Amino acid sequence: MERNYKPLAAHKAPKTAGYHQPSTFTSVNMDSPAMCVMTDLRQVSAATITPEATLAEATKTMISRGVRLLLVVDVNDDVVGLITARDTQGDRPIKLVQEKGCKHSDLHVSDLMVPRESIDVLSVSEVLHAKVGHVVATLKAWGRQHALVADKDPTTHITRIRGIFSATQIGRQMGIALQTFEVANTFADIEKALAGDVL
């Protein structure tokens, strides 16, 4: 049965027209539930890269996805490591180039990624009962910008990365402008805001 659809009414765009951008950030404080600041990989697709990719490709992927951490995955989509902007753009690549006597373009993600066996993960069951303050304290204690959250399938007993905490995102949701991915500066900014020095 053919329906008689009519065209929608059109209007000319006004002289000034902006556009909407997705807003996934909820305003939080240290006593807010930790889940409010976790990037839930059941709702947002994970930013991934292969171990064979170059550092330049990793940086390009981070920029295009607007993230500073990539999960490194193999051909089966199993997580084999992670790599951050600090790994691709910091001092480590320069030191490795000097040690290996190679060019920066010769370096691959596998050369600088944190291997799976060295990744600390938080249990989603604990995170569900935690506050933002607990996450900030954990990141500070670890001296890291990110923390991964894992859950285990009760049927298959397979562990999967469920979410990611980012100090930058937490700062953004707390209304703190963070200009750098250096861990010390990030936490200094958060602590200033908590002391009432930054609004």
C-alpha positions in Angstrom: 0.0 0.0 0.0 1.5 3.3 -1.1 1.3 6.2 1.3 0.9 9.8 0.3 3.8 11.5 2.1 3.9 15.2 1.8 7.1 17.2 1.9 8.0 19.1 5.1 7.8 22.8 5.2 11.1 24.5 4.7 12.4 27.8 6.0 15.5 29.8 5.1 18.3 29.7 7.6 18.6 32.9 9.6 21.7 35.2 9.3 23.1 33.8 12.6 22.7 30.0 13.1 24.9 27.9 15.4 24.7 24.2 15.9 24.1 21.8 18.7 27.0 19.6 20.0 26.5 16.5 22.0 26.7 17.1 25.8 27.5 13.9 27.7 28.9 15.7 30.7 26.8 16.1 33.8 28.0 18.6 36.4 29.5 16.8 39.4 31.3 17.3 42.7 33.4 15.0 44.8 30.4 13.4 46.4 28.7 12.6 43.1 28.4 8.9 42.1 31.6 7.7 40.4 29.5 6.3 37.5 28.6 10.0 36.5 32.2 10.5 35.4 32.9 7.2 33.8 32.9 6.8 30.0 30.7 3.8 29.7 31.8 1.6 26.8 28.3 0.1 26.6 27.1 3.6 25.5 30.2 5.0 23.7 32.3 3.0 21.3 35.9 2.4 22.5 38.7 4.2 20.7 41.1 1.5 19.6 44.2 0.9 17.6 46.4 -2.1 16.6 49.9 -2.8 18.0 51.3 -2.5 14.4 50.0 1.1 14.0 52.6 3.9 14.0 52.7 6.5 16.7 51.6 9.1 14.2 48.5 7.0 13.4 47.8 6.6 17.2 48.1 10.4 17.7 45.8 11.0 14.7 43.2 8.6 16.0 43.3 10.3 19.4 42.7 13.7 17.9 39.9 12.5 15.6 38.2 10.7 18.6 38.8 13.6 21.0 40.5 11.2 23.5 44.0 10.8 25.1 43.9 7.0 25.6 43.4 4.2 23.1 42.8 0.6 23.8 45.3 -1.5 21.8 43.5 -4.5 20.4 44.5 -7.6 18.3 42.7 -9.1 15.3 40.2 -10.7 17.7 39.4 -7.4 19.4 41.0 -8.6 22.6 42.7 -5.8 24.6 46.5 -6.4 24.5 47.5 -3.0 26.0 46.8 0.7 26.1 48.6 3.8 24.9 48.1 7.4 25.9 49.0 10.8 24.5 51.8 11.0 27.0 53.3 7.8 25.5 53.0 9.1 21.9 54.0 12.7 22.4 56.1 12.8 25.6 59.7 12.1 26.3 59.4 8.3 25.9 59.4 8.3 22.1 62.4 10.6 21.9 64.4 8.4 24.3 63.4 5.3 22.4 64.5 6.8 19.1 67.9 7.6 20.7 68.2 4.1 22.1 67.3 2.3 18.9 69.0 4.7 16.6 65.9 4.9 14.4 63.4 7.6 13.2 60.3 8.6 15.1 58.3 7.4 12.1 59.7 3.9 12.7 58.1 3.6 16.1 54.9 1.6 16.5 52.2 1.4 19.2 53.7 -1.9 20.4 57.0 -0.2 21.2 55.4 2.2 23.8 52.1 0.7 24.9 51.4 -0.4 28.4 51.0 -4.2 28.0 47.8 -5.9 29.3 49.6 -7.6 32.2 50.8 -4.2 33.5 47.4 -2.5 33.4 45.6 -1.9 36.7 41.8 -2.1 36.5 39.0 -1.2 38.9 36.1 -3.5 39.4 32.8 -2.1 38.2 31.1 -3.6 41.3 33.3 -1.3 43.5 32.9 1.7 41.2 29.1 1.3 41.5 29.3 2.2 45.2 32.1 4.8 44.9 32.1 8.6 44.7 34.0 10.9 42.3 36.3 11.7 45.2 37.4 8.0 45.4 38.2 8.0 41.7 40.2 11.3 42.0 42.1 9.8 45.0 42.8 6.6 43.1 44.1 8.4 40.0 46.3 10.6 42.2 47.7 7.6 44.1 48.5 5.9 40.9 50.0 9.0 39.4 48.0 8.5 36.3 45.6 10.4 34.1 43.3 7.4 33.3 41.9 4.3 35.0 40.1 1.4 33.3 37.1 -0.3 34.8 36.4 -3.9 34.1 33.6 -6.3 34.6 33.4 -10.1 34.4 30.6 -11.9 32.5 28.9 -14.2 35.1 28.2 -16.8 32.5 31.4 -16.9 30.4 33.7 -15.5 33.1 35.3 -13.4 30.4 36.6 -10.0 31.7 35.9 -7.0 29.5 36.9 -3.3 29.8 33.6 -1.7 30.8 34.6 2.0 31.2 37.3 4.6 31.4 37.9 7.3 34.0 39.8 10.4 32.7 41.2 13.1 35.1 40.6 15.7 32.3 37.0 14.7 31.9 36.4 14.8 35.7 37.9 18.3 35.8 35.7 19.3 32.9 32.6 18.0 34.7 33.6 19.8 37.9 33.9 23.0 35.9 37.7 23.2 36.1 39.5 24.3 32.9 42.5 21.9 32.4 45.0 23.0 29.8 47.5 20.1 30.0 47.6 16.4 30.2 50.4 16.4 32.7 49.2 14.5 35.8 50.7 16.8 38.4 49.1 19.9 36.9 45.7 18.2 36.5 45.5 17.3 40.1 46.9 20.6 41.2 44.0 22.3 39.3 41.4 19.9 40.9 42.8 20.6 44.3 42.7 24.4 43.8 39.1 24.1 42.7 38.2 22.1 45.8 39.9 24.7 48.0 37.8 27.4 46.4 40.6 29.1 44.5 39.1 28.3 41.1 35.4 28.6 40.2 
